[in-house]
Amino acid sequence: MTTTAGTSTASHHLSPAFPGRAPWGTASKLRAWQQGAMEKYIQEQPRDFLAVATPGAGKTTFALTLASWLLHHHVVQQVTVVAPTEHLKKQWAEAAARIGIKLDPEYSAGPLGREYHGVAVTYAGVGVRPMLHRNRVEQRKTLVILDEIHHAGDSKSWGEACLEAFEPATRRLALTGTPFRSDTNPIPFVTYEEGNDGIRRSAADYTYGYGNALADNVVRPVIFLSYSGNMRWRTKAGDEVAARLGEPMTKDAISQAWRTALDPRGEWMPSVLRAADQRLTEVRKAIPDAGALVIASDQDSARAYAKLIREITGSKATLVLSDDSGASERIDEFSNNTDRWMVAVRMVSEGVDVPRLAVGVYATTISTPLFFAQAVGRFVRSRRRGETASVFLPTVPDLLSFANEMERERDHVLDKPKKEGEEDPYAESEKEMDEANKEQDEDTGEQDMLPFEALESDAVFDRVMYNGAEFGMQAHPGSEEEQDYLGIPGLLEPDQVQLLLQKRQARQIAHSRKKPDEEADLLELPAERRPVVSHKEMMELRRQLNTMVGAYVHQSGKPHGVIHTELRRVCGGPPAAEATAGQLRQRIAKVQEWATRMK
């Protein structure tokens, strides 16, 4: 196991410094977790090894370090890297070249040039020609690196292709930085162990989570800034609906309010983009090349957001569309310049390395933990101590939950628990999973299927989430209170961020207390002085109003919509879904009055 590089054909082209410092990855020295994972691997020498490390922790460096070691010690003769996208395939080849391992990212068929140590391919490419890769693996001892291994479960055919292509491999290294898929398709080459509850879960050989990486200053802490607001849309049936983003409502209503918020023609997106740009300006005082990214749902929205950014900032945003042949080059260019903004459709959500991204806007309707973790992972790569990332979100329950659980570790669950009367904690919307796992260049046709028309939206600064805690009270965009949070310095130690947020909140509460209640906007009132009505009570009031209106329909012969409109005209206030408890009670009394007169 200690033979020199010169006697190995595969190692013949490695750098002269091999096996000294040069082959130990793309960093000058290994981080503690990378060293620990290497030592565990070398000690155990497993055929399959699953490393779970949070985005930004340095999985590529670890994998290439291990590849160097295995090539040098003749355990393998060649390397195959399987990546999710064309762009990532090229990134792997570039990173490998820096340490003397030459991978061909353009390989399609036939014998490999003698100057190469292996190939970099995509899961889609393996899916098309699994036998081509199996033949290569059978001919020479091969290390297969499966980057973001959960993609091997994106479709049954991809999983089967990976199994067929790489079953004969000498060694397989599986990598992932995010929670696994939440369906129950087994992922090839991943070990599952049954727990005491009878449920099989994926078992990692080495895990380095976000919490550990944060403690080691390997990744940036994330400040989440959440925005709610009033939304109004028209359903397919022609009904107009109004609701406040973040209020308790049905899943369908949440989805429609969320899409209304993201509509570029409303006021929500311009307000949030304006706030995010202000935050970027503050961050750039400490990190001069800091960049910002909008993750959009579809190409039309992405183009519209880029146009809004130009109107707001006066500068052009880099637009990255998944069907654009120059997308990969555009990302590289943005990574190396000092431009402020990039807008992209999904494809930048996973694995793309743009370390200077420090501000993000989550402007997509995908709400799976997998996609959310991948998206936030684009902003957490730390370059120097004290950097923080800022991600702007709509006030949507799922997203707030993910933001508050950033440090929670997840394993892939192979069995869904089915206990009577107990909610299934692993249940996920199949539609959402389909959205999250679609091919990056696939036209989803999403906009053609919208069951509603967005009519108007506005934005309200809602809260800040940091380190599992929440700060701030609602405030209007442009208000002094919002500016307080947008102006947090971009270079602070984590405990300093926490302290500053606590001070900002105390100042906001003190400021609002100085105003008499009758002068204060309800948004500015501290929680203890706002009218407290539980969600259950609000639901009961709405139910009572609808019952009264329904009874009056039979008496008067007028349609529901006409009666509701008349109640709003007489009593004032917004639609029932958005009305306060007092407004609902007033309308109940009014419709009762009308009904009594008719008797």
URHUZI-V375965 format. One record per helix or strand of 2 or more residues. SS is the DSSP state (a for helix, b for strand). FROM is the first residue (numbers start at 1). LEN is the number of residues. If there is no record, write none. Layout:
{{SS & FROM & LEN} {SS & FROM & LEN}}
This chain:
{{a & 5 & 3} {a & 32 & 13} {b & 48 & 6} {a & 59 & 14} {b & 78 & 6} {a & 86 & 12} {b & 103 & 2} {b & 118 & 5} {a & 123 & 6} {a & 130 & 10} {b & 142 & 5} {a & 149 & 5} {a & 156 & 11} {b & 171 & 6} {b & 192 & 3} {b & 200 & 3} {b & 206 & 3} {a & 210 & 6} {b & 221 & 15} {b & 240 & 6} {a & 251 & 12} {a & 268 & 19} {b & 291 & 6} {a & 299 & 15} {b & 318 & 3} {a & 327 & 10} {b & 341 & 5} {b & 357 & 7} {a & 369 & 11} {b & 387 & 8} {a & 397 & 8} {a & 430 & 8} {a & 446 & 4} {b & 452 & 6} {b & 460 & 7} {b & 469 & 3} {b & 475 & 2} {a & 480 & 7} {a & 494 & 20} {a & 522 & 3} {a & 527 & 3} {a & 535 & 22} {a & 560 & 12} {a & 581 & 18}}
